[in-house]
Amino acid sequence: QVQLVESGGGLVQPGGSLRISCVVSGNTLAFYAIGWFRQSPGKEREGVSCISGRDGSTDYEDSVRGRFTISRDHAKNTVYLQKNSLRPEDTGVYSCALDRIYLRTRCELVRRYYNHWGQGTQVTVSS
């Protein structure tokens, strides 16, 4: 049974940094992409970043490109999202998700491509 568990959320001031983690059990990161999605108040869940299971290539939503970095540790079956220069609009519940397709050519920030989701971790950026 596949499980994804996020951790590392919290309250941070604007301009600060935070790293959140996603531990995957019941499957291996080596074959499936992982995506990070954000649900902000009053908005639909949107894709933030993803990392390919095939070759480790990455993609980012435009507003976080250059500020966020996604990475993975196969030994720990964990994916990280390092977030720097945080802004109030980065506030939301961050959830990780596992791609439904084995060795998809490249990862995509499309919700319907993912079929296993974690419960999420709250990140609040405020002074």
N, C-alpha and C positions, 0 to 999 in steps of 0.2 A: 504494500500500500504506500503510495507516494504521499509524503508530507513535506510542507515547506513552513518554516518557522522564522519569522523576522524578529530582530532585536536591534537595540541601539538608538531608538528614537528618544526624543526629549525636547526640552525648551532651550533655544539658543538665540543669542542676540543677532541682529542684522550684521552681516559681515563676518560672522563666525563660521565654524566648520563642525561637521558631524559625519561620522561613518556609521552606516547601518549595514546589517548583515542578514543573510538569508541562508539557513542551513537546510539542505535537501536530504531527505532520507527516502529509501525505497526506490531510488533511481540514481543514475550517475550523471554528473554534469558533462561527461565526455561526449555524450551523444545528443543532448538536447539543449536548445537555447534557453536562457533565463531572461525574463524581462522584469523591469521595475515599473510599476504604475503608481500614479498619485491620484487620490480623491480629495479635492479641496471642497470646502463648504460651498454649496450651491452650484457645483460644477460636476460634469460627468467625469468618470475615471479616465485618465489620459496616460499614454505611455511616456515614460521619462528616459529610459535607457534600456538597452538589451545587449547581451553578449552571446555570440554563436557557440554552439556545442561543437561545430565542425572544426573551426580554426581560430576561435577566440576573437574574431572580428567584432566590432562594437558599433552601436548607433546611439544617437542622442537626439532628444527633442531640442529644437533650436534655442529655446530660452535657457537651457542648462548647459549647452555645449560650451566647453572651455572652463566651466566651473565644477562640473560633476565628472567623476571617473568611475567606471564600472570595472571590476576585476573578479577573478575567480581563483580558488585554491582547490585543486582536485583532491589533494590529500585529505582535506577537511570537508570536501563536498559542500563548499560554502562560496557564495557570491557576495561581494561587497559593493556598496555604493558610497564613495567618498564625495562629500558635498562641501565645497568651499564657497566663500563669498555669498553666503546665504542671504536671501531676501524674504521679506514678509510674504510675498506671493508663492514662495516655495512651501508654505504651510500646507499640511494635509496628512492623510493617512497613506503611508507608502506600503504597497504590497508587492511581493515577488510572485512570479508565476512561471510554470514550466511549459515549454512549447509542446504541442500535441504531435508534431512531425519529427520523426527520427532524422537527424543530420540534415535539417533544412539548410539550403545553400547559404542563406544569410538570415540573420535575425531581423524581425520586423516588429514595430511598435503597434501591433494590431491586436486588440483584446481577444477577438475570436480565434486567434492562432494559439491561444493558451488554454489548457484544460485542467490545470491544477493550480490552486491559489493558496497563498498563506492568509492568515487573519489580518495582517498589517501591523504597522507600528506608527504611532503618532509623532509627527515632527511639527513643532511650533516655532516659528521665527518671529520674535517680538522683543521689543525693548521694555 
